[in-house]
Amino acid sequence: MSQNPQEEAEVSGDNDMHTIQKRLRNMRYVDAVQASSEIYNFFGGRVLEHTTPHGDVLAVKVSSRIDRSEGDMMHYAATHGMRAPRVRGVYDILVGSGTTTTRRLASAMISERAPGVPLADVWQDGMSAADREAVKTQLRDQLARMRACAEPFIGRVGRQPVRNIYDAALVGPDSYCGPFADEAAFDDWCLARIPGGPLARAKWRWLLNAERKGRGAGGGNRFVLTHGDLTPRNIIVQGNVVTGIVDWERSGFFPEYAEYAFAMALCHSHEEWWIPVLEELLPSCSKQRLEFTRLVEEGVINS
């Protein structure tokens, strides 16, 4: 796949995709979200199912917060051993009058449709203990595959900036950060945002330096594929088979501690019953790193 999934869609010669693209480019937002049956609706992001004339079943995610690098990340995952949908393209939904375009209102990301339902819908009420264990086994495999995908920087594929994971709203001028050449640079960016003034920053700079040194040579320069929002709403299952891990909005290449730290400290919308499952599935990080992660979020929220 090219770095831009839109380019691959355009050169593929798929008439269905060209038809969808033309509809989306100048489609009103209201028309876009009513165009097909709804799969998912959470915090303003809507995912719609669309079946092409040739029978391909696609998912169309419509949101004002989509950018092309999210599509790059999900497609990277799909082509590197993860059960993530392949991305067909990312297109802007424009608003204007007549033939004049005034501004981008939202974007639509078109991908394959992972068959099944969100794990959140069936884990508690529709799954046996054996089914749950089967799902956990598959998720362990997926997480191992993710940790095998590494880059020498913190960011997104092609050294693109990553979403500011500490900003729950993901809006505004501080909604992106990086890319960072190493973990020390990322920690410095985080340190600049914690509350408590110079003394607090000096204390945490010393603690973080000691933690990085404690990992040994090279321990701070391996950054692994991180989803960033492993809620059961983003895991699609059919029976006891994981068919898709979706919504890579918060993804990037981060230090190995990040998936656990982000899940435990930042993902406040995770279902309470899911937290013990993640604790079982994810390699843990230090209590110190969790505390620091929470401090950074506090500073970003109150800035």
N, C-alpha and C positions, 0 to 999 in steps of 0.2 A: 504493500500500500504506500502511496505517496504520503508526505507529511500532512497534506491537506486531503481529508477524505472526500471533499467535494470534487477535487480534480479527478480522482479515480472514478467517481460516479459519472462524470461528464465524458470521460474517454471510453467508458465501457460500452457505449452504444445501446444502452438499455432504454428503450422507448418509454417504458413505464416510469422510469426515474425522471426522464426529461419532462414527462407530463406532470408529475408531482412537483418538480422544481418550478415549472412555469406557473402552476397554481399558487405556490407558496410565495413567490417573489413579490407579488402585489396583492396578496390575499389580506383582507381585513382580519384582525385578531379574532373577532367574534366568529367569523366564518371558519377560521382555522380550527378553533377548539370545538366547533360543532360539525366538522366535516366527516368524522368517523366515530365509531363506538369508543367510549372511554374505557381505558384499562386501569388508569391510576390517576389520583388527584391528591396531592399533598403539598401544603404550603405554597400554593400558587403554581406548581409545576404540573402540567397535565400530559398524560401519555395516551395516545389514541391508536387504535388498531386500524390498519388500512390494508385491504386486499387488492392487489393490482389485477388488471384484466387477464394477466397470465397466471394468476393464482398464487403469486408470492405474498405471504403474510408479513407485513412490516409493522414496526412500532414507530410512531411519530411523536417525539417529545417536544412540546411547545412550551417555551418559557422565555422570560426576558433575561434570564441569567445564563443561558447557554452560550458558550463560545466554542470556536473550532478546536481549541486544544483539548476540550473535554471529549470531543469526538475522536481526536487523535489518540487519547489515552485509552478509551474503550476499545478502539480498533486494535491498538497495540496489544492489549490484553487478549483479545479474541484470536490474534495471530501468533501468540506466544504461549499457547497451552492452557489458557483460562477459558472457562465456560461463560464467556461474555459475548453478546451479540456483535456481529460485524457491522460496521457503520457504512452506510451507503452515501451519506452526504449531510452537510450542515448548511442551511439556507436561512437568509434573513426574511422576515415578514415586514414589509414596508407599508407605511401609511402615507397617504397623500390625496390629492384631488385631481381627477382626470389623468393626464399623463405626467403630472408633476409629483415627484417623490419628495416628501418633506423630512421623514426621519424613520429610523428603524424602531419598530414597536416591540418586536420579539424575534426569536429565532426558532427554527424547527430542526431537530436532529432526526434523521431517518436511519433506522437500523433494522436488522432482522428482528423478528418477534420471537422471544424465548417462550416456548410453549409451557403452559401451566399457570400456577397461581403463586402469589407471594407466600413465602414460608410463614409469615405472620398470620395468615388466614387459617392455617391448618396445624401448626405445631402443637398447640394446646388441646384442640378439640378433635382433630382428624387423624392424628398420628399415633401409632403404637410405639412402645419403647424400642422395639426392633427397628421400626422405620426411622425414629430419631437417631439411633446409633448409626444407621446407614447414611443418613444425611451428614452427621458429624464426621464420619470417615471421609466422605467426599469433600467436605469443606477443609479438612486437614490437608488433603491432597492439593486442593486449589491454593491454599495459603502457602504450602511448600513451593508450589510452582511460582507463585508471586515473589517469594523471597529469593528464588533462583534468578529472577530478572533484576539486574542491577545496572546502575549508571554511576559514573564518577562525579556526579553533581547532584544537587537538590533542585528539582524543577520538574518539568514535563518533557516529553520526547522532543528532540530537536533543541534542547536547552531553552524551552519556553518558560515564562513565569508560571508559578503555581498559584492556586487559590490561597488566600490567607485563611488557613484552616481555623484560626482563632476568632474569626469574624463570622458569627452565625448567620448574619444577614447576607453576607457575600455581596454587598453593594458598596458603592462609594470609591473614592480614590485609593483607599488602603485595602481594597479587596483582593489585590494580587501582591505577590512578593517574589523575590528571586529573579532569575536562578542564582544559586549560591555555589561557589566553587568547592566549599568543604563545610563540615559540620560547625567549625569555629565561626565561620561567617554567618551561618544560620543562627547560631546561639547569640551572636552579637546583635543581629536584627531583633531577636526575641528580647534580649536584655534591655534594649532601648525602650521597650514597651511595658516593662513590669512596673508596678507601683512601688513606692518606698524611697525613691530618690537615690542619690549617689552611693550611700552606704549599703543599701539593699543590692544595688547592681554590683558593687565591689564584692560583696559576700558571694552572690550567685556566680559571678565570673570565676572566682577561685574554685567553688564547688564543681562547676561544669568543666573547667580545665582539668581538675583532678579526676573526674569521671571519665573524660576522654582518654587521658593518659593511662588510666587503669585498664582500658581495653587492650592495650598493647599497640604495636606498630600496625598502622592501616585500619585499626578498628573504627576510626571516625571518618573513613573515606569510602565506604561502601553503602550505597543508597539503593534501597530495594523498592520494587513496585508496591505501592500502598494504596488501598482503596479509600480509606478515610471515613467511611460511613457504612460499616457492615451491619446495618439494621436488618432484621428478618424481612422487612418490606422490600429490601433490595436483593433478596435471594429468591429466585424463582424455582419452583419444584413442580414436578409432575409425578404424582405418587410419592415414592421415596427417592426419586432421582433429581439431583440438582441440574437444571437445564440452563440456568443463566444467573450471572451476577451483574446487576445493572446499576445505573446511576453513578457514574464515575466523576461526578461534579467536583468532589474534594480530593481526587486522586493525584498522585505524583510519585516521584522517587524521593524517599525520605530515609532517615536513619532507621536501623532495624527496630528500634524501640517504638517507632511512631505509631504503628497500627494499634498496639495495645494502649499506649498513652492517649491517643486521640479518642479511642473508644471509651476508655474509662473516665477521662477528664473533660471531654468536649462534646460528646454526642448525647446531649441531654434529652433528646426525643426517643432514645432507645427504650424499648419495653423493659420493665424491671425484670421480668422473667428471663430475658435474653442475656442479661449481664453475666450470670453464672456460666452460661454456655460459652460466651466469649472468653471468660477467664479460663475455661477448660481448653479452648481451641488455640488461643494466642499465647506465644511466649511472652512472659511478663517483663516489666521493666522495673527500675528501682522506685521506691517511694519518693525519693528525692526528685526524680525526673517527673513523676506525676504531679508533685507539688509545684514544680516550676511551670509545667504545662498549664496548670490552673491559674497561676499568677499571670502568665502572659495573656491568657484569655481575659482575666479581670482588667488588666491594663488596656487591652484593645477595646473592650466594651466601654470603659469609662473615659477613653481619650476623646 
